[in-house]
Amino acid sequence: MKTRLATLILTLALPACAPLTLYYKAGTPVATVQRDTTACQVVALRDAPVANQVRRTPPRYVPPRRVCNASGACSTTGGYYLPGDVYTVDVNAPLRKRVENQCMADRGYSPASIPACPAGVKQAAPVGATSTLPRLTPKSCAIRNSDGSFQIVNQG
């Protein structure tokens, strides 16, 4: 029970520590970035549709085992194969991401990764959400809000 609780807490806390990754063009309203991203994702899905392939990992051979009891009587179990695991791969996923990235680049965006703000900056910043992407500086950082929005802070 404690392990599950710790895992849940870590799962919820990690996104707050992770960098904010987004398509970036200074001066662009966040709503426009979201619309453009959705439009490019739709184009990418159309041009590189989901192409799932079912695959299996190789089978594994478990060799025979010799087991002896306390009185010295031994027996050998036969070897056997364990079938491989079945999994699904979308073989077009990397191509779809490249199409999305190219579409966003054609619209003037570039990928950006903005580090999370340190706790002190997060506590000192007024609560809010970025509505227009500011110019980034080497001291820019991001605060993730609980509603999914974010705030970009230029420190210093």
N, C-alpha and C positions, 0 to 999 in steps of 0.2 A: 504494500500500500504506500509506504513512504517513498519507494523507488518511483512509482507512478506519479506521485505528487511532485517529486523533484524533476522528473522528466517533463511534466506539464509546465512547471514554472520556467524551466530552461527554454522550452519551446516557445513560450509566450515572451520571454525576456530577450532571446537572441535577436529577433528582428529589430529591436530597439538599439542594439549594439552594432548591427550590420550597417555597412555603408548604404546610402540611398542611391540606387542605380536607376537612371532614367535617360530619356532622350532630352537633349538640352539645346536651347537657342535663346540667348539672353534677350530679355524684353518681351518674350512670348507669354501670353496668358496661359496659366496651367490648364484651363478648360480647353484651349486650342490644342495644346500638346496632347491631352487625353483624346480629343476627337481625331487628330492626325494619327495617333498611335493605333486607335481602333480601326481607322480606315486602312492603314497599312497592314494591320493584322488580317483584315478581311481579304485584301489583295493577295497577301502571302498564302492564306488558306486556299484561295481560289487557284493560284498558280502552282502551289505545291501542296496538294491535298494530303490528308492523313492517309498513310499507306502502311497499315500495321502488318507485321509479319510475326507469325508465331514461331518461336524457336525453342530449342531444348539444349540445356547444358549436357555435356557428355556424361554417359553412365559411369558409375564408379564401382570398381570391383573391391569387395571386402574379402580378403583371403581367409582360408580355413583357420580355425582357432583350436588350440589344444587346451583343454581344461582338466585340471587334476583336483581331486578332493583330498581331504585330510588323510585318508587311509592310503593314498597313492594310486587309486584307480583313476585312469585318465580316459578321456573321450575327446574325439575331434569332431568339430562341427564343420560342415561343408562350406566352401566359399560361395558367395552369391553376389549378384549385381544389384546395385541400387539405381533405379532409373534416374535420368537427369531431370532437373526442374524445368518446367515449361514457363516461358515468359513471352511477353509481347514487346516488339520494338517498332516504333514509328520511324521507318527509314527515311522519310521526308522531313523530319523535324529539323535537322541541321540546315537543309536547303531552305525550308520555310523561314527560319530565323535570318538567314542571309538575305532573302527577298524582303523581309520586313526591314532589316537594317538599311538596305539599299533604298527602299521606298522613303524611309525617314531621312536618309542623307540627301535624296533628291529634293526634299522639302526644306533642306537647310539645317537639319538637326544633326548633332553628333552625340554618341553615347557618353555619359558622364557618370562617375561614381564619386559621391560626396560623402566624406566620413561622418559618422555620428558625432554629435556635439558631446563634449565632456559634461559630466553631471553638473558642474558649477555653472557652465554656460546655459545649460538647459533650465536650471532653476532660476537664473537671473533674467532669462528672456521672457518678455510678455507672452502670454498664451495667444496663439494665432496660427494662421495658415498662410502660406505663400500663395498669392493669387497671380502674380506675374514673376517669371523667372528673372532674378537679379544677375548682375555680372558676378562671376565667381572670382574669388581671390585665393591665394594660397592658404588663407585662414578661414575659408568658408567651411561650414559644417551644417548638418541637417538634424532636425528634431522631428521624429515621427509622432504624429498624434494618434490617439486611440480610435478616431473615426476613419483612419486610413489616409488622411491628408498629411501634409508635411510642412515644415517651416525651414527655410534656408536662412542661416544667420551668417553674416560676415563679421567675424570677431575683430576687435581691435579698433 
